[in-house]
Amino acid sequence: MPTISVFYGIVIRMFFRDHAPSHFHADYGEFAVVISIETLEILTGSLPRRTLALVLEWAALHREELRAD
């Protein structure tokens, strides 16, 4: 799975042309989530609260790029 961003120990990955709904993966230590690009809802998994806040803020700033990917 290609890595598209790394910050504060958080790794953002995305499969291109993956199954619907459009989503990305965020990993942080032993934690992992799958987040919908359109709604920014967690589809599966969990992250610590502060880490999730950083991921959601990053996703909101990069939503158009995520959609294009």
Phi and psi restraints in degrees (value plus and minus 20) as a CYANA .aco file:
   2 PRO   PHI     -85.6   -45.6
   2 PRO   PSI     116.0   156.0
   3 THR   PHI    -104.9   -64.9
   3 THR   PSI     108.5   148.5
   4 ILE   PHI    -129.2   -89.2
   4 ILE   PSI     -35.6     4.4
   5 SER   PHI    -183.0  -143.0
   5 SER   PSI     129.8   169.8
   6 VAL   PHI    -159.4  -119.4
   6 VAL   PSI     108.0   148.0
   7 PHE   PHI    -176.6  -136.6
   7 PHE   PSI     119.3   159.3
   8 TYR   PHI      30.4    70.4
   8 TYR   PSI      14.3    54.3
   9 GLY   PHI      60.2   100.2
   9 GLY   PSI     -17.1    22.9
  10 ILE   PHI    -115.7   -75.7
  10 ILE   PSI     112.1   152.1
  11 VAL   PHI    -132.9   -92.9
  11 VAL   PSI     104.6   144.6
  12 ILE   PHI    -124.6   -84.6
  12 ILE   PSI     106.9   146.9
  13 ARG   PHI    -151.3  -111.3
  13 ARG   PSI     138.0   178.0
  14 MET   PHI    -173.8  -133.8
  14 MET   PSI     113.5   153.5
  15 PHE   PHI    -104.2   -64.2
  15 PHE   PSI     116.8   156.8
  16 PHE   PHI    -103.3   -63.3
  16 PHE   PSI     116.1   156.1
  17 ARG   PHI      37.9    77.9
  17 ARG   PSI      21.3    61.3
  18 ASP   PHI    -100.3   -60.3
  18 ASP   PSI     155.7   195.7
  19 HIS   PHI     -83.6   -43.6
  19 HIS   PSI     137.4   177.4
  20 ALA   PHI     -97.2   -57.2
  20 ALA   PSI     136.1   176.1
  21 PRO   PHI     -94.3   -54.3
  21 PRO   PSI     141.9   181.9
  22 SER   PHI     -79.0   -39.0
  22 SER   PSI     112.0   152.0
  23 HIS   PHI    -175.0  -135.0
  23 HIS   PSI     149.7   189.7
  24 PHE   PHI    -155.9  -115.9
  24 PHE   PSI     143.5   183.5
  25 HIS   PHI    -129.4   -89.4
  25 HIS   PSI     118.8   158.8
  26 ALA   PHI    -146.6  -106.6
  26 ALA   PSI     107.0   147.0
  27 ASP   PHI    -138.8   -98.8
  27 ASP   PSI     119.5   159.5
  28 TYR   PHI    -167.9  -127.9
  28 TYR   PSI      85.4   125.4
  29 GLY   PHI      38.3    78.3
  29 GLY   PSI    -147.0  -107.0
  30 GLU   PHI    -106.9   -66.9
  30 GLU   PSI     -18.1    21.9
  31 PHE   PHI    -116.5   -76.5
  31 PHE   PSI     128.2   168.2
  32 ALA   PHI    -172.4  -132.4
  32 ALA   PSI     122.6   162.6
  33 VAL   PHI    -156.8  -116.8
  33 VAL   PSI     139.2   179.2
  34 VAL   PHI    -138.8   -98.8
  34 VAL   PSI     106.7   146.7
  35 ILE   PHI    -143.8  -103.8
  35 ILE   PSI     113.5   153.5
  36 SER   PHI     -87.1   -47.1
  36 SER   PSI     114.4   154.4
  37 ILE   PHI     -91.2   -51.2
  37 ILE   PSI     -60.4   -20.4
  38 GLU   PHI     -91.3   -51.3
  38 GLU   PSI     -62.7   -22.7
  39 THR   PHI    -125.8   -85.8
  39 THR   PSI     -33.3     6.7
  40 LEU   PHI      37.8    77.8
  40 LEU   PSI       9.4    49.4
  41 GLU   PHI    -111.4   -71.4
  41 GLU   PSI     127.8   167.8
  42 ILE   PHI     -94.3   -54.3
  42 ILE   PSI     104.5   144.5
  43 LEU   PHI    -108.7   -68.7
  43 LEU   PSI     -60.6   -20.6
  44 THR   PHI    -171.2  -131.2
  44 THR   PSI     135.5   175.5
  45 GLY   PHI      67.6   107.6
  45 GLY   PSI    -191.4  -151.4
  46 SER   PHI    -176.5  -136.5
  46 SER   PSI     138.3   178.3
  47 LEU   PHI    -156.6  -116.6
  47 LEU   PSI     136.3   176.3
  48 PRO   PHI     -77.8   -37.8
  48 PRO   PSI     129.9   169.9
  49 ARG   PHI     -73.1   -33.1
  49 ARG   PSI     -69.0   -29.0
  50 ARG   PHI     -86.7   -46.7
  50 ARG   PSI     -56.8   -16.8
  51 THR   PHI     -86.0   -46.0
  51 THR   PSI     -63.6   -23.6
  52 LEU   PHI     -80.8   -40.8
  52 LEU   PSI     -61.2   -21.2
  53 ALA   PHI     -80.1   -40.1
  53 ALA   PSI     -61.7   -21.7
  54 LEU   PHI     -84.2   -44.2
  54 LEU   PSI     -62.9   -22.9
  55 VAL   PHI     -83.9   -43.9
  55 VAL   PSI     -64.3   -24.3
  56 LEU   PHI     -86.4   -46.4
  56 LEU   PSI     -57.7   -17.7
  57 GLU   PHI     -84.6   -44.6
  57 GLU   PSI     -64.6   -24.6
  58 TRP   PHI     -79.5   -39.5
  58 TRP   PSI     -65.8   -25.8
  59 ALA   PHI     -83.2   -43.2
  59 ALA   PSI     -60.0   -20.0
  60 ALA   PHI     -83.1   -43.1
  60 ALA   PSI     -58.9   -18.9
  61 LEU   PHI     -90.9   -50.9
  61 LEU   PSI     -47.1    -7.1
  62 HIS   PHI    -135.6   -95.6
  62 HIS   PSI       0.3    40.3
  63 ARG   PHI     -78.8   -38.8
  63 ARG   PSI     -62.6   -22.6
  64 GLU   PHI     -83.3   -43.3
  64 GLU   PSI     -60.3   -20.3
  65 GLU   PHI     -84.7   -44.7
  65 GLU   PSI     -61.1   -21.1
  66 LEU   PHI     -82.7   -42.7
  66 LEU   PSI     -62.8   -22.8
  67 ARG   PHI     -80.5   -40.5
  67 ARG   PSI     -61.7   -21.7
  68 ALA   PHI     -85.7   -45.7
  68 ALA   PSI     -56.3   -16.3
